[in-house]
Amino acid sequence: MILIGQFDSPFCRRVGIALKLYDVAFEHRPWSTFGDADKLSAFNPLLRVPTLVLDDGTVLVESQGILAHLDETAACGTSLMPASTADRMALRRVTGLASGISDKAVALFYEQVLHDTPSQLFMDRCRSQISGALAALEAEGSALKSDYWFEDRITHADIALGTTIEHLSACHPALFDAGAYPTLHRQAERLSALPVFQDIYQPFIPPTKE
């Protein structure tokens, strides 16, 4: 398999961590959607990452679809989804909120960097959406009895949370106050220390207009 995209993207990093935890061998091509657009377009006309090229040449182009495929083809007993139906539903809420935070963080950064006159209305809305989702996750996480969100083991919820908080802290440090979100901060710190999070990692590289 070939995973295309840089690991400073929380979406690419989620896929890389899942591949590693599923013990799936892959080649990593750390291409940028801006600097490597010509190469990327040969695989993904949307010019988005992550892009995953399967061994048979099939190309998957969206992180949720990629992760669903990895879950469906994982060896028995290794799933990064919780076992119960109720927990699976709860996990989808957690990963949806975390992914939404990352979506808005990326959109906010591009608004600030790529526009000569950024929209204050748009930026304020992004910040409000990010803070609202963080507050919701903090409230849910504060009731946890385990180091992990489900079943005393790592799942997609933990991967999404850890990658999202680390990305947000890097590109918008003012938007993540550890004192305001102590549970999320504690979990993110513990996750970032795990070997798989350290192996699948890249410092944040800000995009430019060039």
Phi, psi and chi 1 to 4 in degrees:
 res  aa     phi    psi   chi1   chi2   chi3   chi4
   1 MET       -  155.3  -68.3 -172.3 -173.9      -
   2 ILE  -125.7  123.8  -58.5  170.5      -      -
   3 LEU  -104.7  120.7  175.3   59.5      -      -
   4 ILE  -105.2  130.4  -59.1  172.2      -      -
   5 GLY   136.3  155.3      -      -      -      -
   6 GLN   -90.1  146.1  -62.4 -176.4  -15.4      -
   7 PHE   -80.2    3.7  -72.6  145.4      -      -
   8 ASP   -80.7   -8.3   62.8  -13.9      -      -
   9 SER   -82.6  125.2  159.2      -      -      -
  10 PRO   -63.2  -27.2   23.3  -33.1      -      -
  11 PHE   -72.7  -44.1  -56.6  102.6      -      -
  12 CYS   -64.9  -40.1  -66.4      -      -      -
  13 ARG   -66.0  -37.9 -162.7  174.1  176.2 -149.1
  14 ARG   -58.5  -44.5  -78.1 -177.3   65.0 -171.9
  15 VAL   -66.6  -43.3  172.5      -      -      -
  16 GLY   -60.9  -42.1      -      -      -      -
  17 ILE   -65.5  -41.9  -70.6  172.2      -      -
  18 ALA   -62.6  -44.4      -      -      -      -
  19 LEU   -58.0  -43.3  -75.2  165.5      -      -
  20 LYS   -64.7  -44.9 -170.2   88.3  168.9  178.8
  21 LEU   -68.0  -30.3  -70.3  172.3      -      -
  22 TYR   -83.8    0.0  -82.0  141.1      -      -
  23 ASP    58.6   42.7 -161.6   23.9      -      -
  24 VAL  -101.2  122.3  175.8      -      -      -
  25 ALA   -71.8  138.4      -      -      -      -
  26 PHE  -152.5  152.9   66.4   96.4      -      -
  27 GLU   -93.5  133.8  174.6 -170.1  -19.0      -
  28 HIS  -105.3  125.1  179.8 -142.7      -      -
  29 ARG  -114.8  102.3  -63.4 -175.3 -175.9  175.7
  30 PRO   -79.5   63.8   30.3  -34.9      -      -
  31 TRP   -85.7  145.2  -65.8  -12.0      -      -
  32 SER   -93.8  143.9  162.8      -      -      -
  33 THR   -67.9  -19.1   56.3      -      -      -
  34 PHE   -97.0  -61.3  -74.3   85.1      -      -
  35 GLY   -69.7  -24.7      -      -      -      -
  36 ASP  -118.6   29.9  -58.4  -63.7      -      -
  37 ALA   -58.7  -38.6      -      -      -      -
  38 ASP   -63.3  -42.8  -70.9  -15.2      -      -
  39 LYS   -69.6  -42.0  -67.7 -174.0  -71.8 -173.6
  40 LEU   -64.6  -36.8  179.7   56.4      -      -
  41 SER   -62.5  -24.6   65.7      -      -      -
  42 ALA   -66.2  -22.3      -      -      -      -
  43 PHE  -108.1  -34.8  -64.0   93.6      -      -
  44 ASN  -139.4  104.7 -174.1  -13.1      -      -
  45 PRO   -65.4  -16.3   23.9  -34.4      -      -
  46 LEU   -77.0  -12.6  -69.8  172.1      -      -
  47 LEU    55.7   45.9  -60.0  178.3      -      -
  48 ARG  -125.4  155.9  -65.5 -179.0   62.8 -176.5
  49 VAL  -127.1  154.0  -66.3      -      -      -
  50 PRO   -75.2  151.3   30.9  -36.9      -      -
  51 THR  -124.7  130.7  -65.4      -      -      -
  52 LEU  -118.8  122.9 -174.6   68.5      -      -
  53 VAL  -100.1  115.6 -175.5      -      -      -
  54 LEU   -76.2  167.6  -55.6 -176.2      -      -
  55 ASP   -61.8  -27.5  -69.2  -23.7      -      -
  56 ASP   -88.7    5.2   65.7    0.3      -      -
  57 GLY    94.8   -9.7      -      -      -      -
  58 THR   -62.8  137.8  -59.3      -      -      -
  59 VAL  -112.5  122.9  179.5      -      -      -
  60 LEU  -104.1  137.0  -57.9  179.5      -      -
  61 VAL  -124.6   11.8  -60.3      -      -      -
  62 GLU  -143.5  136.1 -169.2  -85.7  -31.0      -
  63 SER   -61.0  -43.0   58.4      -      -      -
  64 GLN   -64.0  -40.8  -66.5  -63.9  -18.6      -
  65 GLY   -65.8  -38.7      -      -      -      -
  66 ILE   -62.7  -46.6  -67.9  171.2      -      -
  67 LEU   -64.9  -37.8  -67.4  171.1      -      -
  68 ALA   -62.0  -41.6      -      -      -      -
  69 HIS   -63.3  -43.6  170.0   74.4      -      -
  70 LEU   -62.7  -38.6  -63.9  179.2      -      -
  71 ASP   -63.5  -42.8  -66.8  -20.7      -      -
  72 GLU   -67.8  -28.3  -69.4  166.9   -0.9      -
  73 THR  -103.8    3.9   56.2      -      -      -
  74 ALA   -68.6  151.6      -      -      -      -
  75 ALA   -62.0  147.7      -      -      -      -
  76 CYS   -56.8  133.1 -178.3      -      -      -
  77 GLY    87.5    2.8      -      -      -      -
  78 THR  -114.5    7.5   65.1      -      -      -
  79 SER   -59.1  141.8  178.6      -      -      -
  80 LEU   -88.8    9.1  -66.7  169.8      -      -
  81 MET  -100.6  144.2  -67.7  -70.6  -73.6      -
  82 PRO   -67.6  162.7   22.1  -30.7      -      -
  83 ALA   -77.2  -39.3      -      -      -      -
  84 SER   -83.3  151.1   77.0      -      -      -
  85 THR   -61.6  -41.9  -60.0      -      -      -
  86 ALA   -63.0  -42.0      -      -      -      -
  87 ASP   -68.5  -34.1  -78.8   -9.2      -      -
  88 ARG   -64.3  -40.3  -74.7  173.1 -177.4 -106.4
  89 MET   -64.7  -44.3 -178.5   65.1   72.4      -
  90 ALA   -63.2  -39.1      -      -      -      -
  91 LEU   -61.6  -41.0  178.0  140.9      -      -
  92 ARG   -63.0  -31.6  -68.4 -174.1  178.9  100.3
  93 ARG   -68.3  -45.1  169.3  177.4  165.9   76.6
  94 VAL   -63.6  -49.0  171.8      -      -      -
  95 THR   -66.8  -32.1   56.9      -      -      -
  96 GLY   -65.1  -43.2      -      -      -      -
  97 LEU   -66.1  -44.5  -73.1  169.9      -      -
  98 ALA   -63.3  -44.5      -      -      -      -
  99 SER   -63.7  -37.1  -65.0      -      -      -
 100 GLY   -63.5  -39.3      -      -      -      -
 101 ILE   -60.3  -45.5  -70.4  169.5      -      -
 102 SER   -65.3  -39.9  -68.6      -      -      -
 103 ASP   -56.0  -48.3  -83.0  -26.4      -      -
 104 LYS   -71.1  -33.5  -66.1  -55.7  172.3 -178.8
 105 ALA   -64.3  -42.2      -      -      -      -
 106 VAL   -65.7  -46.3  170.7      -      -      -
 107 ALA   -60.7  -41.7      -      -      -      -
 108 LEU   -64.3  -42.3  176.8   59.4      -      -
 109 PHE   -64.3  -44.8 -163.1   91.2      -      -
 110 TYR   -63.6  -37.5  -76.9  159.9      -      -
 111 GLU   -61.0  -40.6 -178.0   69.8   20.0      -
 112 GLN   -74.2  -36.2  -65.6  171.2  -33.5      -
 113 VAL   -91.3  -38.6  171.2      -      -      -
 114 LEU   -94.8   -8.9  -59.0 -178.0      -      -
 115 HIS  -109.8  133.5  -67.9 -161.8      -      -
 116 ASP   -64.2  -36.0  -68.4  -28.3      -      -
 117 THR  -127.1   88.5  -53.3      -      -      -
 118 PRO   -61.3  150.3  -20.0   32.4      -      -
 119 SER   -81.1  116.2  166.9      -      -      -
 120 GLN   -64.6  -37.6 -169.5   62.6   49.9      -
 121 LEU   -61.4  -46.1  178.0   64.0      -      -
 122 PHE   -65.1  -44.2 -179.7   78.8      -      -
 123 MET   -63.9  -41.5  -67.6 -169.9  -63.6      -
 124 ASP   -63.0  -39.1  -72.2  -14.4      -      -
 125 ARG   -65.9  -43.9 -179.3  169.6  175.4   80.4
 126 CYS   -59.0  -45.3  -74.0      -      -      -
 127 ARG   -62.6  -39.9  -66.4 -173.8 -176.4  105.7
 128 SER   -65.5  -40.9  175.8      -      -      -
 129 GLN   -65.9  -40.6  -70.2  169.3  -61.3      -
 130 ILE   -63.9  -47.5  -70.7  169.6      -      -
 131 SER   -65.9  -36.1   63.4      -      -      -
 132 GLY   -64.9  -42.7      -      -      -      -
 133 ALA   -69.1  -38.7      -      -      -      -
 134 LEU   -61.1  -42.5  -73.6  171.8      -      -
 135 ALA   -63.1  -39.8      -      -      -      -
 136 ALA   -65.6  -43.0      -      -      -      -
 137 LEU   -67.6  -38.4  -72.5  170.5      -      -
 138 GLU   -62.1  -43.1  175.7   68.3   23.3      -
 139 ALA   -63.3  -42.5      -      -      -      -
 140 GLU   -70.7  -42.0  -67.1 -173.6   25.6      -
 141 GLY   -68.2  -27.4      -      -      -      -
 142 SER   -65.9  -17.5   63.3      -      -      -
 143 ALA   -92.5   -0.8      -      -      -      -
 144 LEU   -68.5  144.6  -63.0  178.8      -      -
 145 LYS  -105.0   -6.1  -53.1  -61.4 -176.4 -175.2
 146 SER  -119.4  164.5  165.1      -      -      -
 147 ASP   -68.4  -21.7  -76.5  -17.4      -      -
 148 TYR  -113.0  163.1  -65.0  104.4      -      -
 149 TRP   -69.5  -33.0 -149.2  -80.2      -      -
 150 PHE  -139.6  139.0  -60.6  100.9      -      -
 151 GLU    60.7   22.7  -61.9 -177.5  -10.2      -
 152 ASP    58.4   27.0  -63.9  -38.5      -      -
 153 ARG  -150.1  161.2   65.8 -177.9 -178.3   88.1
 154 ILE   -71.8  137.4 -164.6  168.0      -      -
 155 THR  -134.4 -178.3   66.3      -      -      -
 156 HIS   -59.7  -27.7  -74.9  -57.9      -      -
 157 ALA   -62.2  -45.6      -      -      -      -
 158 ASP   -67.5  -41.9  -53.6  -71.6      -      -
 159 ILE   -61.7  -45.8  -60.9  170.1      -      -
 160 ALA   -63.3  -43.4      -      -      -      -
 161 LEU   -63.0  -50.1  174.1   67.3      -      -
 162 GLY   -62.7  -44.4      -      -      -      -
 163 THR   -69.5  -37.1   54.8      -      -      -
 164 THR   -65.8  -48.1  -70.2      -      -      -
 165 ILE   -65.2  -40.1  -62.3  -56.1      -      -
 166 GLU   -66.1  -40.9 -164.0  158.7    1.6      -
 167 HIS   -66.1  -46.4  172.3 -100.9      -      -
 168 LEU   -60.8  -42.0 -179.3   63.7      -      -
 169 SER   -65.0  -29.1  -61.9      -      -      -
 170 ALA   -80.9  -42.8      -      -      -      -
 171 CYS   -94.1  -22.6   65.6      -      -      -
 172 HIS  -139.8   66.7  -59.3  -67.8      -      -
 173 PRO   -56.5  -29.1   18.1  -30.9      -      -
 174 ALA   -71.1  -16.2      -      -      -      -
 175 LEU   -90.7   -8.2  -64.1 -175.5      -      -
 176 PHE  -122.6  100.8 -172.5   75.3      -      -
 177 ASP   -95.8  111.9 -180.0   -7.8      -      -
 178 ALA   -57.6  -32.7      -      -      -      -
 179 GLY   -70.1  -30.7      -      -      -      -
 180 ALA   -80.0  -25.8      -      -      -      -
 181 TYR  -128.8   65.7  -50.1  108.7      -      -
 182 PRO   -64.4  -35.5   22.3  -33.2      -      -
 183 THR   -67.8  -46.6  -61.5      -      -      -
 184 LEU   -64.1  -39.7  -62.1 -177.6      -      -
 185 HIS   -62.6  -46.1  173.6   68.5      -      -
 186 ARG   -62.5  -44.7 -177.6  171.5   60.4 -107.1
 187 GLN   -66.2  -42.3  -69.7 -178.9  -42.8      -
 188 ALA   -64.1  -39.5      -      -      -      -
 189 GLU   -63.3  -42.8  -73.0  -74.2  -66.6      -
 190 ARG   -66.7  -41.7 -177.3 -179.7   50.2   76.4
 191 LEU   -65.5  -41.2  -69.9  163.7      -      -
 192 SER   -64.3  -19.7   68.9      -      -      -
 193 ALA   -84.9  -10.8      -      -      -      -
 194 LEU   -68.4  143.5  -65.2  176.7      -      -
 195 PRO   -54.8  -39.3  -28.7   36.4      -      -
 196 VAL   -67.8  -34.7   68.2      -      -      -
 197 PHE   -69.8  -32.3  -86.7   74.1      -      -
 198 GLN   -77.4  -33.5  -64.3 -174.4    1.9      -
 199 ASP   -69.2  -43.1  -72.0  -16.0      -      -
 200 ILE   -99.1   82.9  -53.0  -63.1      -      -
 201 TYR  -154.1  147.1  171.5   76.2      -      -
 202 GLN  -151.4  133.2  175.3 -175.6  -42.7      -
 203 PRO   -58.6  149.3  -21.2   32.0      -      -
 204 PHE   -62.5  128.3  177.7   62.9      -      -
 205 ILE  -114.5  107.1  -59.0  174.7      -      -
 206 PRO   -64.6  133.6  -18.9   31.4      -      -
 207 PRO   -70.6  157.1   27.8  -33.8      -      -
 208 THR  -127.0  173.3   65.5      -      -      -
 209 LYS   -73.2  -20.3  -65.8 -178.0 -178.8 -178.8
 210 GLU   -71.6      -  -73.2   76.0   19.5      -
